[in-house]
Amino acid sequence: MPFLTGKETRQRIQGFHLERSSGFGFALREKAAHLGYDWHAHGRHQLLYSFSGRVILCSRQARWLLPPQQAAWIPAGIKHQTVLDRAETVSVFFKSVPRDFPVTDIRVIRANPLLREMLLYSARWPASKRLAGKEERLAKSYFQTLSLLCLDWIRQELPFRLPEPQDATVEKAVQHLLENLDTANIESAAEAAAQSVRTLRRRFLPATGLSWQQYALHARLLQAMDALLTTKRSVLDIAYSVGYNSPSAFAKAFTSFAGTTPLAFRKSRLR
């Protein structure tokens, strides 16, 4: 997949007029087969919705998978990378948000029908469109209302993130896990990190914000979600590849995590 350099990323963003618009908010639709943005930050808050394909978001703290039919919030000033894989998206960029907005890092949030429809409607106001008078007042009111609604929607965060370990020892254990999702366990990870199991358990939560069991679950199911979106492998094969020997156990864990069955999730990429 082609990855833009820092200069190319800045040039592409400038071409979207993201930093030149003076309005309270504006929309941007984007479609890319395979494209990765280098590290960058916006002066505006971004609400991103994926119609189809796969979007990967990375900050210094974690890596997120944004599947089709869901949304992500990217706060202003947060350095991040974005990967678009056969993705079609729409974003709204806000000049400001309410003071009590409780978000300091990227979030993947559940996109309800109202959010989707409001994002679709917002496309009538792209950054390049000059507004004045009644149209300008309407656009400002609309985007202010959308930002207020986000206060409620942001509480419906989806667990589609894998934190970056803030501990070199734990990082070795995580690397072992990610390279051996089908077989890794706490004992083999502790051995790879040259630590006792007890020490690894104690260090894992402060370093990642998740226990070992939670982290392994997220890693396995996020990898399964990624495979369902990007390959034609069978659900059974994917289940085995991420450490599930029982198809029913995989389906149950996946549905609890993603809110839908593996087959329904795979179909979402085609909508």
KOLFI-482693 format. One line per field, with one value per residue: residue number from 0; residue in one letter; y negated, x, z negated of N, C-alpha, C in turn. Coordinates in steps of 0.1 Angstrom, whole numbers, plus 5000, padded with zeros to 4 digits. Each point is the difference from the previous one (the first is absolute). Last residue first. Example, Ala and Ser with C-alpha at 12.3 -4.5 7.8 and 13.67 -1.06 7.14 Angstrom:
! residues 2
nr	c(1,0)
rest	c(S,A)
n_py	c(5022,5057)
n_px	c(5128,5003)
n_pz	c(4929,5001)
ca_py	c(4989,4988)
ca_px	c(5009,4991)
ca_pz	c(5000,5000)
c_py	c(4989,4988)
c_px	c(4992,5009)
c_pz	c(4992,5000)
This chain:
! residues 271
nr	c(270,269,268,267,266,265,264,263,262,261,260,259,258,257,256,255,254,253,252,251,250,249,248,247,246,245,244,243,242,241,240,239,238,237,236,235,234,233,232,231,230,229,228,227,226,225,224,223,222,221,220,219,218,217,216,215,214,213,212,211,210,209,208,207,206,205,204,203,202,201,200,199,198,197,196,195,194,193,192,191,190,189,188,187,186,185,184,183,182,181,180,179,178,177,176,175,174,173,172,171,170,169,168,167,166,165,164,163,162,161,160,159,158,157,156,155,154,153,152,151,150,149,148,147,146,145,144,143,142,141,140,139,138,137,136,135,134,133,132,131,130,129,128,127,126,125,124,123,122,121,120,119,118,117,116,115,114,113,112,111,110,109,108,107,106,105,104,103,102,101,100,99,98,97,96,95,94,93,92,91,90,89,88,87,86,85,84,83,82,81,80,79,78,77,76,75,74,73,72,71,70,69,68,67,66,65,64,63,62,61,60,59,58,57,56,55,54,53,52,51,50,49,48,47,46,45,44,43,42,41,40,39,38,37,36,35,34,33,32,31,30,29,28,27,26,25,24,23,22,21,20,19,18,17,16,15,14,13,12,11,10,9,8,7,6,5,4,3,2,1,0)
rest	c(R,L,R,S,K,R,F,A,L,P,T,T,G,A,F,S,T,F,A,K,A,F,A,S,P,S,N,Y,G,V,S,Y,A,I,D,L,V,S,R,K,T,T,L,L,A,D,M,A,Q,L,L,R,A,H,L,A,Y,Q,Q,W,S,L,G,T,A,P,L,F,R,R,R,L,T,R,V,S,Q,A,A,A,E,A,A,S,E,I,N,A,T,D,L,N,E,L,L,H,Q,V,A,K,E,V,T,A,D,Q,P,E,P,L,R,F,P,L,E,Q,R,I,W,D,L,C,L,L,S,L,T,Q,F,Y,S,K,A,L,R,E,E,K,G,A,L,R,K,S,A,P,W,R,A,S,Y,L,L,M,E,R,L,L,P,N,A,R,I,V,R,I,D,T,V,P,F,D,R,P,V,S,K,F,F,V,S,V,T,E,A,R,D,L,V,T,Q,H,K,I,G,A,P,I,W,A,A,Q,Q,P,P,L,L,W,R,A,Q,R,S,C,L,I,V,R,G,S,F,S,Y,L,L,Q,H,R,G,H,A,H,W,D,Y,G,L,H,A,A,K,E,R,L,A,F,G,F,G,S,S,R,E,L,H,F,G,Q,I,R,Q,R,T,E,K,G,T,L,F,P,M)
n_py	c(5031,5038,5012,5024,5048,5024,5004,5033,5043,5008,4982,4960,4968,5002,5027,5039,5032,5029,5038,5039,5026,5030,5041,5035,5026,5023,4999,4952,4966,4975,5023,5027,4979,4991,5034,5007,4972,4996,4972,4962,4947,4957,4992,5033,4999,4969,5011,5029,4982,4981,5029,5015,4969,4990,5030,4999,4967,5008,5028,4982,4955,4947,4956,4996,5003,5012,5046,5036,5017,5037,5044,5018,5020,5044,5035,4996,4985,4990,4999,5037,5030,4989,5011,5044,5011,4985,5014,5015,5019,4980,4956,4979,4960,4966,5006,4988,4955,4983,5003,4969,4957,4993,4984,4953,4961,4976,5019,4997,5014,5010,5001,4998,5000,4961,4959,4965,4956,4963,4980,4961,4958,4983,4970,4955,4985,4992,4959,4964,4997,4980,4953,4976,4998,4968,4955,4988,4993,4958,4964,5014,5034,5035,5047,5036,5035,5028,5014,5030,5042,5014,5035,5044,5007,5006,5043,5034,4999,5017,5048,5022,5017,5008,4993,4993,4965,4970,4963,4972,4986,4986,4949,4956,4956,4998,4995,4982,4994,5042,5038,5050,5043,5051,5044,5050,5039,5037,4994,4961,4976,4961,4975,4960,4960,4959,4957,4995,5043,5042,5044,5037,5042,5040,5031,5028,5004,4989,5007,4985,4991,4969,4965,4964,5000,5017,5029,5024,5022,5025,5013,4971,4963,4966,4952,4959,4949,4962,4949,4962,4984,5043,5038,5045,5042,5029,5029,5036,5034,5029,4995,4956,4951,4959,4949,4959,4951,4959,4955,4957,4964,4984,5026,5020,5043,5040,5010,5033,5004,5001,5042,5024,4989,5016,5044,5008,4993,5034,5045,5043,5050,5048,5055)
n_px	c(4782,5029,5024,4976,4998,5025,4982,4969,5016,5016,4967,4986,5013,5048,5017,4974,5000,5038,5005,4975,5015,5036,4992,4982,5030,5046,5047,5031,5037,5012,4997,4960,4961,4996,4985,4954,4974,5018,5025,5013,5019,5002,4967,5002,5040,5004,4980,5024,5033,4986,4992,5037,5018,4976,5003,5038,5003,4978,5020,5036,4987,4996,5018,5050,5038,4987,4985,5032,5032,4993,5002,5042,5024,4990,5017,5052,5040,5022,4977,4982,4978,4957,4966,4983,4968,4955,4982,4995,4991,4980,5018,5048,5024,4986,5014,5044,5009,4989,5031,5035,4991,5002,5040,5010,4964,4958,4966,4956,4948,4954,4944,4949,4955,4959,4964,4965,4997,5001,4960,4980,5018,4994,4966,5010,5018,4970,4978,5023,5001,4963,4997,5025,4984,4967,5012,5017,4969,4977,5035,5042,5046,5032,5029,5033,5000,4953,4948,4964,5002,4977,4967,5013,5008,4963,4980,5020,4991,4959,4994,5037,5050,5042,5053,5057,5044,5049,5018,4988,4946,4954,4974,4982,4998,4978,5016,5022,5009,4988,4989,4983,4997,4996,5015,5018,5040,5036,5037,5031,5025,5027,5024,5015,5001,4972,4976,4947,4969,4969,4962,4967,4962,4969,4987,5040,5046,5046,5042,5047,5044,5033,5025,5016,4969,4967,4961,4974,4958,4970,4954,4956,4975,5018,5013,5018,5011,5035,5024,5039,5042,5032,5042,5037,5035,4994,4969,4980,4969,4972,4957,4967,4967,4969,4974,4985,4978,4992,4994,5003,5021,5035,5039,5042,5022,4988,5002,5017,5044,5034,5012,5031,5045,5023,5017,5041,5040,5015,4998,4972,4988,4979,4996)
n_pz	c(4984,4989,4959,4965,4995,4967,4957,4991,4990,4955,4962,4966,4966,4983,4963,4991,5034,5005,4971,5011,5036,4992,4979,5026,5027,4980,4991,4999,5007,5042,5043,5005,5016,5045,5028,5002,5027,5050,5040,5030,4987,4977,4962,4965,4975,4964,4959,4971,4973,4960,4964,4974,4969,4960,4964,4974,4966,4959,4968,4974,4979,5005,5005,5008,4969,4955,4995,5000,4964,4970,5020,5009,4965,4988,5027,5009,5032,5045,5044,5023,4971,4987,5029,4999,4967,5005,5047,5057,5046,5041,5012,5008,5011,4970,4954,4989,4993,4958,4965,4999,4981,4954,4982,5003,4991,5009,5043,5033,5013,5026,5016,5007,4971,4999,4981,4987,4982,5030,5016,4980,5009,5044,5014,5005,5040,5035,5001,5019,5047,5022,5000,5031,5044,5010,5006,5042,5035,5003,5009,5026,5018,5035,5011,4998,4966,5000,4996,5010,4977,4959,4995,4987,4955,4973,4999,4972,4954,4985,4994,4969,4984,4962,4989,4988,4989,4983,4967,4964,4981,4978,5000,4984,5019,5050,5050,5052,5047,5033,5041,5025,5040,5030,5036,5023,5015,5008,4973,4971,4954,4966,4952,4962,4955,4978,4997,5001,5000,5017,5005,5030,5019,5032,5036,5021,4974,4973,4962,4972,4962,4962,4976,5029,5042,5044,5034,5046,5033,5044,5032,5011,4982,4960,4970,4962,4975,4975,4985,5007,5015,5013,5012,5013,5023,5042,5035,5039,5036,5041,5021,4997,4993,4971,4983,4963,4974,4959,4960,4979,5034,5032,5033,5015,4989,5025,5051,5033,5016,4968,4984,5024,4994,4962,5003,5023,4977,4971,5025,5017,5016,5026,5003)
ca_py	c(4991,5000,4993,4985,4995,5000,4990,4987,4999,4999,5013,5007,4997,4991,4990,4992,4993,4989,4989,4993,4993,4988,4991,4993,4989,5002,5014,5006,5008,4991,4992,5008,5004,4988,4998,5011,4996,5004,5012,5009,5013,4999,4989,5001,5011,4995,4990,5007,5007,4990,4997,5011,5003,4989,5001,5011,4997,4990,5006,5009,5012,5012,4997,5000,4997,4986,4990,4999,4989,4988,4996,4995,4987,4991,4997,5010,4997,5003,4988,4991,5005,4997,4986,4998,5006,4991,4999,4992,5008,5013,4999,5014,5009,4997,5003,5014,5004,4997,5010,5013,5000,5004,5015,5008,5008,4990,5002,5001,4991,5008,4994,5004,5004,5014,5004,5013,5009,5003,5011,5012,5002,5009,5014,5002,5001,5012,5010,4999,5006,5014,5006,4999,5009,5014,5002,5001,5012,5011,4998,4986,4998,4987,4993,4991,4989,5003,4988,4988,5000,4990,4987,4999,4999,4987,4991,5002,4995,4986,4994,5002,4991,5006,5000,5006,5009,5005,5009,4995,5008,5009,5012,5012,5001,4995,5009,5001,4990,4990,4994,4986,4994,4986,4993,4988,4993,5001,5012,5002,5009,5006,5006,5013,5005,5013,5000,4991,4987,4997,4986,4997,4987,4994,4996,4994,5008,4994,5004,5002,5003,5012,5008,5005,4989,5003,4987,5002,4988,5001,5002,5013,5007,5009,5012,5008,5011,5007,5013,5002,4990,4990,4996,4986,4993,4999,4986,4998,4988,5003,5015,5004,5014,5005,5014,5005,5014,5004,5013,5008,5004,4992,4997,4987,4990,5002,4987,5001,5001,4986,4993,5006,4995,4986,4999,5003,4989,4989,4994,4986,4992,4988,4988)
ca_px	c(4989,4995,5010,5000,4990,5006,5010,4993,4995,5011,5007,4994,4986,4997,5010,5000,4987,5000,5009,4995,4988,5004,5006,4990,4993,4985,4998,4988,5001,5001,5012,5011,4998,5003,5014,5006,4999,4987,5002,4988,5003,5010,4998,4986,5000,5008,4992,4989,5007,5003,4988,4995,5010,4999,4987,5000,5008,4993,4989,5005,5006,4992,4987,4991,5007,5005,4989,4992,5004,5000,4986,4994,5005,4995,4986,4991,4994,5010,5003,5005,5013,5009,5003,5010,5013,5008,4993,5005,5005,4993,4986,4996,5006,4995,4986,4999,5005,4990,4989,5005,5000,4986,4999,5008,5010,5009,5006,5015,5009,5011,5013,5008,5014,5002,5013,4997,4999,5013,5005,4993,5002,5012,4996,4994,5011,5007,4991,5000,5012,5000,4991,5006,5012,4995,4994,5011,5007,4992,4986,4997,4986,5000,4988,5003,5009,5015,5008,4996,5008,5010,4994,4996,5012,5005,4993,5002,5014,5000,4994,4986,4993,4989,4987,4991,4989,4991,5007,5014,5008,5009,5001,5000,5011,4997,4990,5000,5010,4994,5010,4997,5004,4996,4997,4993,4991,4987,5001,4987,5001,4988,5002,4995,5008,5005,5013,5010,5001,5014,5002,5011,5006,5003,4988,4989,4994,4987,4994,4986,4997,4993,4995,5011,5006,5010,5004,5008,5008,5007,5014,5004,4990,5004,4991,5002,4991,4995,4995,4986,4996,4991,4990,4996,4995,5011,5005,5004,5007,5011,5002,5014,4999,5013,4998,5009,5001,4999,5002,5000,4987,4998,4986,4997,5005,4997,4997,4987,4992,4998,4991,4987,4995,4996,4988,4988,4998,4995,5010,5004,4999,5008,4992)
ca_pz	c(5001,5013,5009,4999,5010,5014,5000,5002,5014,5010,5003,5011,5001,5011,5002,4988,5000,5011,4997,4988,5004,5008,4991,4992,5008,5001,5005,4996,4987,4989,5001,4996,4985,4993,5002,4992,4986,4993,4992,5003,5007,5011,5009,5006,5010,5012,5007,5007,5011,5010,5006,5008,5011,5010,5006,5009,5012,5009,5006,5010,4994,5001,4996,5012,5013,5000,4999,5012,5008,4992,4997,5012,5002,4990,5003,4994,4988,4990,4994,5010,5004,4989,5001,5012,4997,4990,4987,4989,4989,4999,4994,4998,5009,5013,5002,5000,5013,5010,4998,5005,5015,5004,4997,5010,4992,4995,4986,5001,4995,4994,4998,5012,4995,5003,5006,5006,4989,4996,5008,4996,4986,4999,5000,4987,4990,5002,4995,4985,4995,5003,4991,4986,4999,5000,4987,4990,5002,4994,4997,4995,4994,4993,5003,5011,4996,5000,4996,5008,5012,4998,5004,5014,5007,4998,5009,5014,5003,5001,5013,5001,5009,5007,4994,5009,4996,5011,5010,5002,5008,4992,5009,4992,4991,4986,4994,4985,4995,4991,4993,4996,4987,4999,4988,5004,4991,5007,5008,5007,5011,5005,5014,5003,5012,4998,4994,5006,4994,4999,4996,4991,5000,4986,4993,5007,5010,5002,5012,5000,5014,5004,4989,4992,4992,4990,4994,4989,4996,4987,4999,5004,5007,5011,5002,5013,4999,5012,4995,4998,4990,5005,4990,5001,4988,4990,4996,4987,4998,4990,5001,5003,5005,5005,5004,5010,5003,5014,5004,4988,4995,4988,4998,5005,4991,4986,4994,4995,5011,5005,4990,5003,5013,4999,4991,5008,5009,4992,4991,5003,4988,5000,5000)
c_py	c(4987,4990,4998,4993,4985,4994,5000,4989,4987,4999,4998,5013,5007,4997,4990,4988,4990,4992,4988,4989,4992,4991,4987,4991,4993,4989,5004,5014,5006,5007,4990,4992,5007,5003,4988,4998,5010,4996,5004,5013,5007,5013,5000,4989,5002,5011,4995,4990,5007,5005,4988,4996,5011,5003,4989,5002,5011,4997,4991,5006,5008,5011,5012,4995,4999,4996,4986,4989,4997,4987,4987,4996,4994,4986,4990,4997,5012,4996,5002,4987,4992,5005,4996,4985,4998,5006,4992,5001,4993,5009,5014,5000,5014,5009,4997,5004,5015,5004,4998,5011,5013,5000,5005,5015,5009,5006,4988,5001,5003,4990,5009,4994,5005,5004,5015,5005,5015,5010,5005,5012,5013,5002,5009,5015,5003,5002,5014,5010,4999,5007,5015,5006,5000,5010,5014,5002,5002,5013,5012,5000,4986,4997,4987,4991,4990,4988,5005,4988,4988,4998,4989,4987,5000,4998,4985,4990,5002,4994,4985,4994,5003,4990,5006,5001,5006,5010,5005,5009,4994,5008,5009,5012,5013,5002,4994,5010,5001,4990,4988,4994,4986,4995,4987,4994,4988,4993,5003,5012,5003,5009,5005,5004,5015,5005,5014,5001,4991,4985,4998,4985,4999,4987,4995,4997,4992,5008,4994,5006,5004,5001,5013,5009,5005,4986,5003,4986,5004,4987,5000,5001,5014,5006,5008,5012,5008,5011,5007,5014,5000,4989,4989,4997,4986,4993,5001,4986,4998,4988,5004,5016,5004,5015,5005,5014,5003,5015,5002,5015,5008,5003,4992,4995,4986,4989,5002,4987,5002,5000,4986,4993,5005,4994,4986,5000,5002,4989,4989,4996,4986,4991,4987)
c_px	c(5003,4988,4994,5009,5000,4992,5007,5010,4993,4995,5011,5008,4992,4985,4996,5009,4999,4987,4999,5008,4994,4988,5005,5005,4989,4993,4985,4998,4987,4998,5003,5013,5013,5000,5005,5015,5007,5001,4987,5001,4987,5004,5010,4998,4986,5000,5007,4991,4989,5006,5002,4988,4994,5009,4999,4987,5000,5008,4992,4988,5006,5007,4990,4986,4990,5006,5005,4989,4991,5003,4999,4986,4993,5004,4994,4986,4992,4995,5011,5005,5006,5014,5010,5003,5010,5013,5009,4992,5005,5005,4993,4986,4995,5006,4995,4985,4999,5004,4989,4989,5005,4999,4986,4998,5007,5011,5010,5006,5014,5010,5009,5014,5009,5014,5001,5013,4997,5000,5014,5005,4993,5003,5011,4995,4994,5011,5006,4991,5001,5012,5000,4991,5005,5011,4994,4995,5011,5007,4993,4985,4998,4985,5000,4988,5002,5008,5015,5009,4996,5009,5010,4995,4998,5013,5005,4993,5003,5014,5001,4994,4986,4992,4989,4986,4993,4990,4989,5008,5014,5009,5011,5002,5001,5011,4997,4990,5001,5011,4994,5011,4994,5004,4994,4995,4994,4989,4987,5002,4987,5003,4986,5003,4995,5007,5006,5013,5010,5001,5015,5001,5012,5008,5002,4988,4989,4994,4986,4996,4985,4998,4995,4996,5012,5004,5010,5005,5008,5008,5005,5015,5003,4987,5005,4991,5000,4991,4993,4998,4986,4998,4991,4989,4997,4994,5011,5005,5003,5008,5010,5001,5014,4998,5013,4997,5010,5002,4998,5002,5001,4987,4998,4986,4996,5003,4996,4995,4985,4991,4998,4990,4986,4994,4995,4987,4988,4996,4993,5011,5005,4998,5009)
c_pz	c(5007,5001,5014,5009,4999,5010,5014,5001,5003,5015,5010,5003,5011,5002,5010,5002,4987,4999,5009,4996,4988,5003,5007,4990,4992,5008,5001,5007,4995,4986,4988,5000,4996,4985,4992,5001,4991,4985,4992,4993,5003,5007,5012,5010,5007,5011,5013,5008,5008,5013,5010,5008,5010,5012,5011,5007,5010,5012,5010,5008,5012,4993,5001,4996,5011,5014,5000,5000,5012,5008,4992,4998,5013,5003,4990,5004,4994,4986,4989,4995,5010,5004,4990,5001,5011,4997,4991,4988,4988,4988,4999,4994,4999,5011,5014,5002,5002,5014,5010,4999,5006,5015,5005,4997,5009,4991,4997,4986,5003,4995,4994,5000,5011,4996,5002,5006,5004,4989,4996,5008,4995,4985,4998,4999,4987,4990,5001,4994,4984,4993,5001,4990,4986,4998,4999,4986,4989,5001,4994,4997,4995,4995,4991,5003,5011,4996,5000,4997,5009,5013,4999,5004,5015,5007,4999,5009,5014,5003,5001,5012,5001,5008,5009,4994,5012,4993,5010,5009,5003,5008,4994,5009,4992,4990,4986,4995,4985,4996,4992,4991,4998,4986,5001,4987,5007,4992,5007,5009,5006,5012,5004,5015,5002,5012,4998,4993,5007,4995,4998,4997,4991,5002,4986,4991,5007,5011,5002,5014,5001,5015,5004,4989,4993,4994,4989,4995,4987,4998,4986,4999,5003,5006,5012,5000,5013,4995,5012,4995,4997,4990,5007,4990,5003,4988,4990,4998,4985,4998,4989,5000,5004,5004,5007,5003,5011,5002,5015,5003,4987,4993,4987,4998,5005,4991,4985,4994,4996,5011,5005,4991,5002,5012,4998,4992,5009,5009,4993,4991,5004,4988,5000)
